[in-house]
Amino acid sequence: MELSHSQAVIRLRDIQAELERLGEKDDLTSEDEQSFDELTREFADVDAHRRQLERTAALERVRSATKSTERRPAAVRIEGGTPTSSRDGYDVDPILHPDSVEDRRFRNPWDLSEVRTFGRSKGEVAQELRARALSAVEKMSGANDAVRSAGTQILERWDDSDSRIARLCLATSSPEYLRAWSKVASGRGHMIAPEEQKALERAMSLTDTAGGYLVPFQLDPTVIITANGSRNQIREAARTVVATGDVWNGVSSGAVAWSWDAEATEVSDDATTFAQPSIPVYKAQGFVPISIEALEDEANVTQEVARLLSFGRDVLEASAFVTGTGVGQPTGIVTALAGTGSVVTPTTAETFAAADIYKLDGALPSRYRTGASWLANRGIYNMVRQFDTNGGSQLWERIGADMPPQLLGRPALEAEDMDASFDPAVTGDNHLIVYGDFSNYVIADRVGMTVEFIPHLVGANRRPTGQRGWYAYYRVGADSVNDAAFRMLNVATVA
């Protein structure tokens, strides 16, 4: 019998509960009678095993105390090995207490066979899974402090009542899974050990697809981007959430209407109108080819693939978060605001001038102005810098200095996918600058990128090219949840 002491105690309680349930029945079937007899025998065996563990633990404590008296006074222990001193508080007795002595600490957080579900509520099980996942983040290999911090943040903020993110983390962050995934990624799938194969199978049970392997939690681009920051600045300013389903549902409302009321009078109706914005998440996909020679020479192909996947994802999203159509892809901020009341026209028709910067600032409601940021192409910022070349009231910064981080006291963010220039001779819309509180632009990430490994790529004649590849896909969505928090300058030109 390989049960630990805590597992034996849990099993004894479960057996007792089942025996009591059977004992309350008036008429037992033959199957019930057989089950009752088997449970009774198992109870005796488990109880004997528990007593043996306690005797062994007691003997070890005696031996330890005898040895320690030769060096220093023995620590006083109570309750089967729990110390009075906190410095010995982790795994003090590996026989009686193999798991947590400290809060949220587990010898092996990935061993879900130790999670007891019988007689516990769904919330209690979810709480333990979340605690194990947080412990797993601390212990997982192939991660630095920034990645661990990002993983902890995602779990603590976004794990839902079903512990879907915690389950994903536990299934894909274990040492066995990381080794198995790395072997498959480098074309050494035939070398997977039995325990690594079990880790792969457990993780695959969490996916919605029939093929592919989930990227290890510590290498997931969502975690990496959270840890290292994004290359597209709109993500830095936007509100990011983690979706666990196909659609992220939020709550928004206008300002609460407070009022002044006389003493002992009925309060006026100050109710606000709540809305439920929803953001669907869409599939994005990419492909990374690599030659067999490069694969064999690469010292750490797993980390390199993770870096490439994160970089490619960030570049793809930078465009979508600006001009994405919202059809099969995220809705970009320009797309969301076009044609709405948030569009501001220039002071002088078909002309872009310094007055338009001040007009945008004045048009934005003051409650959004405090947290507002500018978003434009660097080419537009360079045009703004040239509005005043004589050092007057419209001067932004010296031409010899780099792009200042602020415009009218607010952060000036760059987006390459916005209009880079304004040509009055070209007919059409020119969405030059967005100004507003980007916490009202929500990016919904879904943790869990899937990768399928293609052992051989073929050429036009269907013959191998000496390359392998990784086909990756993940899901993300984005949209404005409150257009009133933004203003966008559109310098439209007509024929």
PyMOL commands that set and color helices and strands:
alter all, ss='L'
color gray80, all
select helices_A, chain A and resi 5-23+30-68+86-88+112-114+122-139+145-158+164-172+175-185+189-191+194-204+217-219+221-228+233-237+292-297+301-323+333-337+354-363+366-369+378-385+438-440+483-485
alter helices_A, ss='H'
color red, helices_A
select strands_A, chain A and resi 77-78+82-83+213-214+239-242+247-249+252-253+274-275+278-280+282-291+343-344+373-376+406-407+410-414+431-436+441-454+467-480+486-490
alter strands_A, ss='S'
color yellow, strands_A
deselect
rebuild
show_as cartoon
